[in-house]
């Protein structure tokens, strides 16, 4: 799963984004996640299976400290309460997010991925339509800032993938301070 983490979560590994999400399609998904957590938690990276069915696992990779910071913002806290989140503790919020997956795709997940709250709210209000730009997410407010972030994420991913393919292990990518 290391290769997938690098390919789909480099901005989180680098500490420039609080979380990333991807689907892992191998039979060893949950076991691989457990092993990854043993290796990565000490560096502040957490890997959670949000939803699994057959040989597919929806994997959430995140930095708990960054998620806590993002969820603690006043506008985010208020918005999260409308979806049943009782506090801003990252562990409780991730567990509640997992529960919400049982009833459909929870669009507030954008807040767990570092998307601007105004874009998450815009997506929900507009039902995914009427956006001004689309990249890593659908943008409803600050296109210039979003484009800059998208470029930063893409450059980070390209750099991390090259380093990984060149033999640098996952742990070194995290602790190497490459931003």
C-alpha contacts under 8 A as a table, 3 or more apart, distances in Angstrom:
res1	aa1	res2	aa2	distance
1	X	4	X	5.28
1	X	5	X	6.30
1	X	24	X	7.78
1	X	32	X	6.69
2	X	5	X	5.10
2	X	6	X	6.30
2	X	170	X	6.50
3	X	6	X	5.23
3	X	7	X	6.12
3	X	164	X	7.81
4	X	7	X	4.93
4	X	8	X	5.85
4	X	9	X	7.78
4	X	24	X	7.67
5	X	8	X	5.38
5	X	9	X	5.17
5	X	10	X	7.02
5	X	61	X	7.79
6	X	9	X	5.51
6	X	10	X	5.09
6	X	13	X	7.81
6	X	157	X	7.29
6	X	160	X	6.58
6	X	161	X	6.17
6	X	164	X	7.45
6	X	170	X	7.34
7	X	10	X	6.45
7	X	157	X	6.51
7	X	160	X	7.93
7	X	161	X	6.22
8	X	20	X	6.87
8	X	21	X	7.24
8	X	22	X	6.46
8	X	157	X	7.62
9	X	12	X	5.35
9	X	13	X	6.29
9	X	19	X	7.34
9	X	20	X	5.25
9	X	21	X	7.33
9	X	61	X	6.73
9	X	157	X	7.68
10	X	13	X	4.86
10	X	14	X	6.03
10	X	153	X	7.75
10	X	156	X	6.39
10	X	157	X	5.11
10	X	160	X	6.33
11	X	14	X	5.07
11	X	15	X	6.21
11	X	16	X	5.33
11	X	17	X	5.31
11	X	19	X	7.97
11	X	20	X	7.88
11	X	153	X	5.62
11	X	156	X	6.12
11	X	157	X	6.59
12	X	15	X	5.03
12	X	16	X	5.98
12	X	17	X	4.76
12	X	18	X	5.59
12	X	19	X	5.45
12	X	20	X	6.54
12	X	61	X	7.28
12	X	62	X	6.26
12	X	63	X	6.77
13	X	16	X	7.86
13	X	45	X	7.27
13	X	173	X	7.16
13	X	174	X	5.31
14	X	17	X	7.68
14	X	156	X	7.61
14	X	173	X	7.54
14	X	174	X	6.17
14	X	177	X	6.72
14	X	178	X	5.98
14	X	179	X	5.42
15	X	18	X	6.94
15	X	63	X	7.55
15	X	179	X	7.24
16	X	153	X	7.90
16	X	179	X	7.14
17	X	20	X	7.78
17	X	66	X	7.81
17	X	113	X	7.22
17	X	114	X	5.92
18	X	62	X	5.51
18	X	63	X	5.34
18	X	64	X	7.61
18	X	66	X	5.16
18	X	67	X	5.54
18	X	112	X	7.11
18	X	113	X	5.90
18	X	114	X	5.41
19	X	60	X	6.92
19	X	61	X	5.48
19	X	62	X	4.05
19	X	63	X	6.43
19	X	67	X	7.54
19	X	112	X	6.17
19	X	113	X	4.37
19	X	114	X	6.35
20	X	60	X	5.88
20	X	61	X	5.32
20	X	62	X	6.45
20	X	113	X	5.57
21	X	58	X	7.06
21	X	59	X	5.62
21	X	60	X	4.67
21	X	61	X	6.34
21	X	113	X	7.53
22	X	58	X	5.84
22	X	59	X	5.35
22	X	60	X	6.83
23	X	56	X	6.54
23	X	57	X	5.57
23	X	58	X	4.48
23	X	59	X	5.84
24	X	29	X	6.57
24	X	56	X	5.66
24	X	57	X	5.16
24	X	58	X	6.37
24	X	59	X	6.74
25	X	29	X	7.31
25	X	55	X	5.55
25	X	56	X	4.45
25	X	57	X	6.46
26	X	29	X	5.86
26	X	55	X	5.46
26	X	56	X	6.52
27	X	54	X	7.85
27	X	55	X	4.83
27	X	56	X	7.48
28	X	31	X	5.39
28	X	32	X	5.80
28	X	55	X	7.90
29	X	32	X	5.15
29	X	33	X	6.20
29	X	55	X	7.45
29	X	56	X	7.37
29	X	57	X	6.19
30	X	33	X	5.07
30	X	34	X	6.39
30	X	49	X	6.98
30	X	57	X	7.58
31	X	34	X	5.23
31	X	35	X	6.44
32	X	35	X	5.16
32	X	36	X	6.11
33	X	36	X	5.01
33	X	37	X	6.19
33	X	47	X	6.20
33	X	48	X	6.98
33	X	49	X	7.40
34	X	37	X	5.26
34	X	38	X	6.51
35	X	38	X	5.19
35	X	39	X	6.59
36	X	39	X	5.12
36	X	40	X	5.89
36	X	47	X	7.13
37	X	40	X	5.03
37	X	41	X	5.27
37	X	45	X	7.62
37	X	46	X	5.99
37	X	47	X	6.09
38	X	41	X	6.20
38	X	42	X	7.84
39	X	42	X	7.01
39	X	171	X	7.66
40	X	43	X	5.38
40	X	44	X	6.68
40	X	45	X	5.30
40	X	46	X	6.63
40	X	171	X	7.10
41	X	44	X	4.96
41	X	45	X	5.02
41	X	46	X	5.56
42	X	45	X	7.38
43	X	174	X	7.18
43	X	175	X	7.19
44	X	63	X	5.70
44	X	64	X	6.56
44	X	65	X	7.46
45	X	61	X	6.96
45	X	62	X	5.68
45	X	63	X	4.88
45	X	64	X	6.97
46	X	61	X	5.69
46	X	62	X	5.32
46	X	63	X	6.24
46	X	64	X	6.98
47	X	59	X	6.80
47	X	60	X	5.64
47	X	61	X	4.51
47	X	62	X	6.54
48	X	59	X	5.75
48	X	60	X	5.08
48	X	61	X	6.49
49	X	52	X	6.96
49	X	57	X	6.20
49	X	58	X	5.75
49	X	59	X	4.72
49	X	60	X	6.25
50	X	57	X	7.39
50	X	58	X	5.51
50	X	59	X	5.99
50	X	60	X	6.54
50	X	97	X	7.64
50	X	98	X	5.16
50	X	101	X	7.41
51	X	57	X	5.84
51	X	58	X	5.18
51	X	59	X	7.61
51	X	98	X	6.88
51	X	101	X	6.86
52	X	55	X	7.55
52	X	56	X	5.64
52	X	57	X	4.28
52	X	58	X	6.16
53	X	56	X	5.41
53	X	57	X	6.55
62	X	67	X	7.28
62	X	113	X	7.95
63	X	66	X	5.45
63	X	67	X	6.17
64	X	67	X	5.06
64	X	68	X	6.04
64	X	90	X	6.45
65	X	68	X	5.15
65	X	69	X	6.31
66	X	69	X	5.06
66	X	70	X	6.21
67	X	70	X	5.10
67	X	71	X	6.01
67	X	90	X	6.47
67	X	112	X	6.54
67	X	114	X	7.80
68	X	71	X	5.23
68	X	72	X	6.03
68	X	88	X	6.75
68	X	89	X	6.53
68	X	90	X	5.56
69	X	72	X	5.32
69	X	73	X	6.91
70	X	73	X	5.78
70	X	76	X	7.44
70	X	111	X	7.61
70	X	114	X	7.36
71	X	76	X	5.81
71	X	77	X	6.06
71	X	88	X	5.63
71	X	90	X	7.73
71	X	111	X	7.49
71	X	112	X	7.97
72	X	76	X	6.86
72	X	77	X	5.99
72	X	88	X	5.79
73	X	76	X	5.32
73	X	77	X	6.10
74	X	77	X	5.17
74	X	78	X	6.29
75	X	78	X	5.33
75	X	79	X	6.20
75	X	117	X	7.79
76	X	79	X	5.06
76	X	80	X	5.98
76	X	111	X	7.80
76	X	117	X	6.56
77	X	80	X	5.13
77	X	81	X	6.30
77	X	87	X	7.63
77	X	88	X	6.82
78	X	81	X	5.34
78	X	82	X	7.02
79	X	82	X	5.53
79	X	83	X	7.40
80	X	83	X	5.35
80	X	84	X	6.75
80	X	85	X	5.49
80	X	108	X	7.61
81	X	84	X	5.03
81	X	85	X	4.85
81	X	86	X	6.11
81	X	87	X	7.88
82	X	85	X	7.38
85	X	88	X	7.50
85	X	93	X	6.36
85	X	96	X	6.79
87	X	92	X	7.48
87	X	93	X	7.36
88	X	92	X	7.49
88	X	93	X	6.50
89	X	92	X	5.44
89	X	93	X	6.10
90	X	93	X	4.99
90	X	94	X	6.01
91	X	94	X	5.31
91	X	95	X	6.28
92	X	95	X	5.14
92	X	96	X	6.15
93	X	96	X	5.04
93	X	97	X	6.06
94	X	97	X	4.94
94	X	98	X	6.28
95	X	98	X	5.11
95	X	99	X	6.44
96	X	99	X	5.00
96	X	100	X	6.26
97	X	100	X	5.02
97	X	101	X	6.49
97	X	106	X	7.36
97	X	109	X	7.54
98	X	101	X	5.28
98	X	102	X	7.21
99	X	102	X	5.56
99	X	103	X	7.72
100	X	103	X	5.61
100	X	104	X	6.82
100	X	105	X	7.38
100	X	106	X	6.13
101	X	104	X	5.14
101	X	105	X	5.47
101	X	106	X	6.19
106	X	109	X	5.87
107	X	110	X	6.43
107	X	120	X	7.33
107	X	124	X	6.81
108	X	111	X	5.73
108	X	112	X	7.54
108	X	120	X	6.47
109	X	112	X	5.11
109	X	113	X	6.57
110	X	113	X	4.97
110	X	114	X	6.43
110	X	115	X	5.20
110	X	116	X	7.85
110	X	117	X	7.84
110	X	120	X	5.90
111	X	114	X	5.39
111	X	115	X	5.50
111	X	116	X	7.07
111	X	117	X	6.38
111	X	120	X	7.00
112	X	115	X	7.58
115	X	119	X	6.86
115	X	120	X	6.78
115	X	137	X	7.43
116	X	119	X	5.39
116	X	120	X	6.53
117	X	120	X	5.03
117	X	121	X	6.07
118	X	121	X	5.08
118	X	122	X	5.94
118	X	140	X	7.24
118	X	141	X	6.73
119	X	122	X	4.82
119	X	123	X	6.01
119	X	138	X	6.98
119	X	139	X	5.53
119	X	140	X	5.11
119	X	141	X	6.30
120	X	123	X	5.13
120	X	124	X	6.33
121	X	124	X	5.20
121	X	125	X	6.01
122	X	125	X	5.10
122	X	126	X	5.85
122	X	128	X	7.90
122	X	131	X	7.92
122	X	139	X	7.99
122	X	140	X	5.75
123	X	126	X	5.29
123	X	127	X	5.59
123	X	128	X	4.75
123	X	129	X	7.12
123	X	131	X	7.65
123	X	138	X	6.95
123	X	140	X	7.36
124	X	127	X	5.05
124	X	128	X	6.59
125	X	128	X	7.90
126	X	129	X	5.29
126	X	130	X	6.46
128	X	131	X	7.26
128	X	138	X	7.40
130	X	140	X	7.71
131	X	134	X	7.15
131	X	138	X	5.93
131	X	139	X	5.56
131	X	140	X	4.94
132	X	138	X	7.60
132	X	139	X	5.79
132	X	140	X	5.56
132	X	141	X	7.57
132	X	143	X	7.04
133	X	138	X	6.06
133	X	139	X	5.12
133	X	140	X	7.23
133	X	143	X	6.49
134	X	137	X	5.76
134	X	138	X	4.43
134	X	139	X	5.84
135	X	138	X	6.38
135	X	139	X	7.73
135	X	147	X	7.72
135	X	150	X	6.75
136	X	150	X	6.53
139	X	142	X	7.08
139	X	143	X	6.37
139	X	146	X	7.10
140	X	143	X	7.45
142	X	145	X	5.56
142	X	146	X	6.21
143	X	146	X	5.02
143	X	147	X	6.02
144	X	147	X	5.24
144	X	148	X	6.33
145	X	148	X	5.15
145	X	149	X	6.30
146	X	149	X	5.07
146	X	150	X	6.07
147	X	150	X	5.03
147	X	151	X	6.18
148	X	151	X	5.22
148	X	152	X	6.30
149	X	152	X	5.00
149	X	153	X	6.16
150	X	153	X	5.09
150	X	154	X	6.12
151	X	154	X	5.12
151	X	155	X	6.10
152	X	155	X	5.23
152	X	156	X	6.09
153	X	156	X	5.12
153	X	157	X	6.12
154	X	157	X	5.12
154	X	158	X	6.13
155	X	158	X	5.14
155	X	159	X	6.11
156	X	159	X	5.16
156	X	160	X	6.06
156	X	179	X	7.03
157	X	160	X	5.17
157	X	161	X	5.97
158	X	161	X	5.26
158	X	162	X	6.25
159	X	162	X	5.25
159	X	163	X	6.24
160	X	163	X	5.05
160	X	164	X	6.00
160	X	173	X	7.12
161	X	164	X	5.06
161	X	165	X	5.97
162	X	165	X	5.11
162	X	166	X	6.03
163	X	166	X	4.97
163	X	167	X	6.57
163	X	168	X	5.57
163	X	173	X	7.96
164	X	167	X	5.24
164	X	168	X	4.69
164	X	169	X	6.18
164	X	170	X	7.12
164	X	173	X	7.81
165	X	168	X	7.17
168	X	172	X	6.45
168	X	173	X	6.90
169	X	172	X	5.42
169	X	173	X	6.56
170	X	173	X	5.17
170	X	174	X	6.60
171	X	174	X	5.25
171	X	175	X	6.27
172	X	175	X	5.13
172	X	176	X	5.39
173	X	176	X	5.23
173	X	177	X	7.32
173	X	178	X	6.96
174	X	177	X	6.47
174	X	178	X	7.60
